[in-house]
Amino acid sequence: RLRSFSNPALLSGISEVEEDEHGSWHYLIVDTRGVRPRTGATYNKEAKTQQPRIKEGTVIDVSRRRRAGLTRFLCMSTGEGWIHDVSPKDHGVRAVEVEVLIGKWQYQVSTGRVAVLPKPSLHLTEVPPKNAGNLHAGDSITVVQRIRPLSGKGSFLALSECRGFVFDMVRGVQVLHRSNASNQRGLGEEPISSPTRQGGGGDNGFVAAASPASHDSVPLDVGDQQPLSLLRSSSTSLELGPSEYGNWQ
């Protein structure tokens, strides 16, 4: 899976990279300074474009990835160029992969106070703006989008009517939970950033796409024990049919 470049300087000292992955992913910009797109999968300063920096808290679509050491170079599907998730220079994290869900859910604040943020910013979860509004224990909200970083705990929840975002974890404790009335899966509650991946070609290429979940299934949330109890209670009524023999895919 590794190949050498004839000019390692293009990757600032990185001499080996993996073959490209083609698919569909979403990444959240977490560098508070933003990131500037480049013309290619390189850390060379000359490759920086004249486009404005992509601001922290922005979710971008990625259609192609190339790993080089600890760094993944990400090609934006909009054609704006490439960025990287981890800096080859100082190993600072610039962007993290996220799962994005679109739907409509009811949530309730279970305890404490939750800041309403202007954007899905990991930085602002630790240092909320001084003028940020707050939700309090017992408040109910309608959520229309969920953004979940794949590394770490918690999700950003987009409030209806563009009222901002809340993060459902505070100091490691989940403070927002799905309401009982929202046990049914919302319309479109499937990842719009599907974990479909393809290798760079040849026999080493692979596709690992998650099957879309049935709209009749019970969604499971971290800290929400009710769906688990529903599954346990329903398992006692299952009946086994006769064995089937054949060849299926």
BELJO-V616198 format. One record per residue. PSI is psi in degrees with one decimal (NA if undefined). Layout:
psi:PSI
psi:PSI
This chain:
psi:-10.1
psi:146.5
psi:150.0
psi:146.2
psi:142.4
psi:-22.7
psi:84.0
psi:-21.7
psi:-23.3
psi:-24.9
psi:23.9
psi:52.1
psi:-9.3
psi:117.8
psi:-12.1
psi:137.0
psi:158.2
psi:163.9
psi:158.4
psi:147.7
psi:137.7
psi:133.4
psi:-148.7
psi:120.9
psi:162.2
psi:141.6
psi:143.3
psi:126.9
psi:123.7
psi:-9.8
psi:122.6
psi:-18.6
psi:-6.8
psi:176.8
psi:145.8
psi:129.1
psi:153.9
psi:163.1
psi:-16.8
psi:-178.5
psi:72.5
psi:153.5
psi:3.7
psi:129.3
psi:-31.7
psi:-15.8
psi:-7.3
psi:136.7
psi:173.2
psi:6.4
psi:153.8
psi:154.4
psi:145.0
psi:122.8
psi:152.0
psi:141.4
psi:-0.3
psi:136.3
psi:126.1
psi:152.1
psi:134.7
psi:134.0
psi:-6.5
psi:138.9
psi:148.8
psi:118.9
psi:137.6
psi:100.8
psi:-126.4
psi:-4.7
psi:138.4
psi:121.8
psi:134.7
psi:123.7
psi:120.3
psi:137.2
psi:-13.4
psi:-9.1
psi:9.6
psi:-11.7
psi:-157.0
psi:149.1
psi:-177.6
psi:151.7
psi:-35.0
psi:130.9
psi:127.4
psi:-18.8
psi:-52.9
psi:5.4
psi:19.5
psi:142.3
psi:125.5
psi:-31.2
psi:149.3
psi:147.0
psi:139.9
psi:156.4
psi:134.3
psi:127.9
psi:138.6
psi:133.1
psi:-153.8
psi:118.9
psi:153.7
psi:130.3
psi:156.3
psi:139.0
psi:123.0
psi:-28.9
psi:156.5
psi:-156.2
psi:136.6
psi:126.3
psi:140.5
psi:118.9
psi:151.1
psi:-16.5
psi:162.9
psi:83.5
psi:120.3
psi:-33.0
psi:-42.6
psi:-18.5
psi:-26.3
psi:-33.0
psi:80.4
psi:151.7
psi:147.9
psi:-30.8
psi:14.7
psi:139.9
psi:172.0
psi:148.6
psi:151.4
psi:164.2
psi:130.4
psi:-17.5
psi:140.4
psi:141.0
psi:155.4
psi:127.9
psi:135.0
psi:-6.9
psi:142.0
psi:131.3
psi:112.1
psi:111.8
psi:133.2
psi:-21.1
psi:112.2
psi:-177.9
psi:152.2
psi:158.8
psi:148.3
psi:132.6
psi:121.1
psi:122.9
psi:151.7
psi:160.0
psi:28.9
psi:42.2
psi:3.4
psi:-164.4
psi:150.8
psi:153.1
psi:130.8
psi:5.6
psi:135.6
psi:117.1
psi:44.7
psi:1.9
psi:133.1
psi:122.8
psi:-6.1
psi:135.2
psi:152.2
psi:136.7
psi:155.7
psi:-32.3
psi:-12.1
psi:28.3
psi:-22.2
psi:141.5
psi:131.9
psi:158.0
psi:127.8
psi:17.1
psi:68.3
psi:149.1
psi:128.4
psi:-7.8
psi:84.0
psi:143.4
psi:47.5
psi:127.8
psi:140.8
psi:138.8
psi:-176.9
psi:11.9
psi:170.8
psi:-168.8
psi:-15.1
psi:-9.2
psi:149.9
psi:155.2
psi:123.9
psi:74.6
psi:134.2
psi:135.6
psi:134.9
psi:139.4
psi:147.2
psi:144.7
psi:-8.8
psi:-6.3
psi:161.1
psi:119.9
psi:141.1
psi:127.5
psi:148.3
psi:127.7
psi:-5.7
psi:104.3
psi:-14.5
psi:-46.8
psi:-37.3
psi:-40.1
psi:-34.4
psi:-41.0
psi:-40.4
psi:-42.1
psi:-32.9
psi:-20.5
psi:-20.5
psi:-15.3
psi:6.4
psi:140.3
psi:136.6
psi:132.3
psi:-180.0
psi:156.3
psi:148.0
psi:143.7
psi:138.7
psi:-160.2
psi:114.4
psi:160.8
psi:NA
